[in-house]
């Protein structure tokens, strides 16, 4: 069965779609939808939660942990 969720269009570039990313906290607890990232690689828009603070526009890179 296909995923029927619809994600919002990126308001910065109007080309990509914002998709949610999840992570795990320090104690291993899941953090659902920690960040939303535009699928357009030329755009790079993102919004995320770090330690209870919302930030957006930071460069997102691959983690090598």
PyMOL commands that place a pseudoatom at each C-alpha (Angstrom):
pseudoatom trace, name=CA, resn=UNK, resi=1, chain=A, elem=C, hetatm=0, pos=[0.000, 0.000, 0.000]
pseudoatom trace, name=CA, resn=UNK, resi=2, chain=A, elem=C, hetatm=0, pos=[1.555, 3.369, -0.942]
pseudoatom trace, name=CA, resn=UNK, resi=3, chain=A, elem=C, hetatm=0, pos=[2.179, 6.025, 1.676]
pseudoatom trace, name=CA, resn=UNK, resi=4, chain=A, elem=C, hetatm=0, pos=[-0.786, 8.399, 1.542]
pseudoatom trace, name=CA, resn=UNK, resi=5, chain=A, elem=C, hetatm=0, pos=[0.782, 11.215, 3.572]
pseudoatom trace, name=CA, resn=UNK, resi=6, chain=A, elem=C, hetatm=0, pos=[1.214, 14.520, 1.816]
pseudoatom trace, name=CA, resn=UNK, resi=7, chain=A, elem=C, hetatm=0, pos=[4.075, 16.738, 2.833]
pseudoatom trace, name=CA, resn=UNK, resi=8, chain=A, elem=C, hetatm=0, pos=[4.107, 20.534, 2.416]
pseudoatom trace, name=CA, resn=UNK, resi=9, chain=A, elem=C, hetatm=0, pos=[5.727, 22.269, -0.526]
pseudoatom trace, name=CA, resn=UNK, resi=10, chain=A, elem=C, hetatm=0, pos=[8.837, 24.297, 0.310]
pseudoatom trace, name=CA, resn=UNK, resi=11, chain=A, elem=C, hetatm=0, pos=[7.860, 27.964, 0.566]
pseudoatom trace, name=CA, resn=UNK, resi=12, chain=A, elem=C, hetatm=0, pos=[11.447, 29.095, -0.090]
pseudoatom trace, name=CA, resn=UNK, resi=13, chain=A, elem=C, hetatm=0, pos=[11.971, 27.539, -3.553]
pseudoatom trace, name=CA, resn=UNK, resi=14, chain=A, elem=C, hetatm=0, pos=[8.430, 26.356, -4.455]
pseudoatom trace, name=CA, resn=UNK, resi=15, chain=A, elem=C, hetatm=0, pos=[10.023, 23.337, -6.179]
pseudoatom trace, name=CA, resn=UNK, resi=16, chain=A, elem=C, hetatm=0, pos=[10.913, 20.893, -3.417]
pseudoatom trace, name=CA, resn=UNK, resi=17, chain=A, elem=C, hetatm=0, pos=[8.842, 19.202, -0.749]
pseudoatom trace, name=CA, resn=UNK, resi=18, chain=A, elem=C, hetatm=0, pos=[9.567, 19.422, 2.966]
pseudoatom trace, name=CA, resn=UNK, resi=19, chain=A, elem=C, hetatm=0, pos=[10.151, 15.940, 4.341]
pseudoatom trace, name=CA, resn=UNK, resi=20, chain=A, elem=C, hetatm=0, pos=[10.510, 15.076, 8.034]
pseudoatom trace, name=CA, resn=UNK, resi=21, chain=A, elem=C, hetatm=0, pos=[13.642, 13.545, 9.539]
pseudoatom trace, name=CA, resn=UNK, resi=22, chain=A, elem=C, hetatm=0, pos=[13.792, 11.804, 12.901]
pseudoatom trace, name=CA, resn=UNK, resi=23, chain=A, elem=C, hetatm=0, pos=[16.690, 11.128, 15.256]
pseudoatom trace, name=CA, resn=UNK, resi=24, chain=A, elem=C, hetatm=0, pos=[17.558, 9.601, 18.613]
pseudoatom trace, name=CA, resn=UNK, resi=25, chain=A, elem=C, hetatm=0, pos=[18.343, 11.518, 21.796]
pseudoatom trace, name=CA, resn=UNK, resi=26, chain=A, elem=C, hetatm=0, pos=[21.354, 11.019, 24.038]
pseudoatom trace, name=CA, resn=UNK, resi=27, chain=A, elem=C, hetatm=0, pos=[19.590, 8.324, 26.031]
pseudoatom trace, name=CA, resn=UNK, resi=28, chain=A, elem=C, hetatm=0, pos=[18.340, 6.566, 22.892]
pseudoatom trace, name=CA, resn=UNK, resi=29, chain=A, elem=C, hetatm=0, pos=[14.776, 7.908, 22.998]
pseudoatom trace, name=CA, resn=UNK, resi=30, chain=A, elem=C, hetatm=0, pos=[13.328, 8.566, 19.532]
pseudoatom trace, name=CA, resn=UNK, resi=31, chain=A, elem=C, hetatm=0, pos=[12.844, 12.188, 18.479]
pseudoatom trace, name=CA, resn=UNK, resi=32, chain=A, elem=C, hetatm=0, pos=[10.146, 12.131, 15.816]
pseudoatom trace, name=CA, resn=UNK, resi=33, chain=A, elem=C, hetatm=0, pos=[10.279, 14.903, 13.221]
pseudoatom trace, name=CA, resn=UNK, resi=34, chain=A, elem=C, hetatm=0, pos=[13.390, 16.582, 14.615]
pseudoatom trace, name=CA, resn=UNK, resi=35, chain=A, elem=C, hetatm=0, pos=[13.940, 18.363, 11.301]
pseudoatom trace, name=CA, resn=UNK, resi=36, chain=A, elem=C, hetatm=0, pos=[12.160, 19.170, 8.064]
pseudoatom trace, name=CA, resn=UNK, resi=37, chain=A, elem=C, hetatm=0, pos=[14.335, 19.407, 4.947]
pseudoatom trace, name=CA, resn=UNK, resi=38, chain=A, elem=C, hetatm=0, pos=[13.599, 20.509, 1.371]
pseudoatom trace, name=CA, resn=UNK, resi=39, chain=A, elem=C, hetatm=0, pos=[14.058, 17.762, -1.221]
pseudoatom trace, name=CA, resn=UNK, resi=40, chain=A, elem=C, hetatm=0, pos=[15.450, 20.249, -3.759]
pseudoatom trace, name=CA, resn=UNK, resi=41, chain=A, elem=C, hetatm=0, pos=[19.264, 20.009, -3.367]
pseudoatom trace, name=CA, resn=UNK, resi=42, chain=A, elem=C, hetatm=0, pos=[19.719, 23.502, -4.836]
pseudoatom trace, name=CA, resn=UNK, resi=43, chain=A, elem=C, hetatm=0, pos=[17.472, 24.989, -2.127]
pseudoatom trace, name=CA, resn=UNK, resi=44, chain=A, elem=C, hetatm=0, pos=[18.777, 23.492, 1.100]
pseudoatom trace, name=CA, resn=UNK, resi=45, chain=A, elem=C, hetatm=0, pos=[16.040, 24.964, 3.321]
pseudoatom trace, name=CA, resn=UNK, resi=46, chain=A, elem=C, hetatm=0, pos=[15.688, 23.211, 6.663]
pseudoatom trace, name=CA, resn=UNK, resi=47, chain=A, elem=C, hetatm=0, pos=[14.086, 23.767, 10.018]
pseudoatom trace, name=CA, resn=UNK, resi=48, chain=A, elem=C, hetatm=0, pos=[15.078, 21.781, 13.089]
pseudoatom trace, name=CA, resn=UNK, resi=49, chain=A, elem=C, hetatm=0, pos=[14.798, 21.483, 16.850]
pseudoatom trace, name=CA, resn=UNK, resi=50, chain=A, elem=C, hetatm=0, pos=[17.996, 21.357, 18.942]
pseudoatom trace, name=CA, resn=UNK, resi=51, chain=A, elem=C, hetatm=0, pos=[17.796, 21.273, 22.724]
pseudoatom trace, name=CA, resn=UNK, resi=52, chain=A, elem=C, hetatm=0, pos=[14.309, 22.787, 22.615]
pseudoatom trace, name=CA, resn=UNK, resi=53, chain=A, elem=C, hetatm=0, pos=[15.295, 25.661, 20.307]
pseudoatom trace, name=CA, resn=UNK, resi=54, chain=A, elem=C, hetatm=0, pos=[14.042, 26.017, 16.739]
pseudoatom trace, name=CA, resn=UNK, resi=55, chain=A, elem=C, hetatm=0, pos=[16.593, 26.935, 14.096]
pseudoatom trace, name=CA, resn=UNK, resi=56, chain=A, elem=C, hetatm=0, pos=[16.344, 27.203, 10.346]
pseudoatom trace, name=CA, resn=UNK, resi=57, chain=A, elem=C, hetatm=0, pos=[18.590, 27.771, 7.376]
pseudoatom trace, name=CA, resn=UNK, resi=58, chain=A, elem=C, hetatm=0, pos=[21.666, 26.097, 8.864]
pseudoatom trace, name=CA, resn=UNK, resi=59, chain=A, elem=C, hetatm=0, pos=[23.795, 24.082, 6.475]
pseudoatom trace, name=CA, resn=UNK, resi=60, chain=A, elem=C, hetatm=0, pos=[22.930, 20.421, 6.757]
pseudoatom trace, name=CA, resn=UNK, resi=61, chain=A, elem=C, hetatm=0, pos=[25.671, 17.900, 6.226]
pseudoatom trace, name=CA, resn=UNK, resi=62, chain=A, elem=C, hetatm=0, pos=[26.201, 14.202, 6.687]
pseudoatom trace, name=CA, resn=UNK, resi=63, chain=A, elem=C, hetatm=0, pos=[26.991, 13.016, 10.202]
pseudoatom trace, name=CA, resn=UNK, resi=64, chain=A, elem=C, hetatm=0, pos=[29.920, 10.646, 10.515]
pseudoatom trace, name=CA, resn=UNK, resi=65, chain=A, elem=C, hetatm=0, pos=[29.118, 9.511, 14.101]
for i in range(1, 65): cmd.bond("trace and resi %d" % i, "trace and resi %d" % (i + 1))
show_as sticks, trace
zoom trace
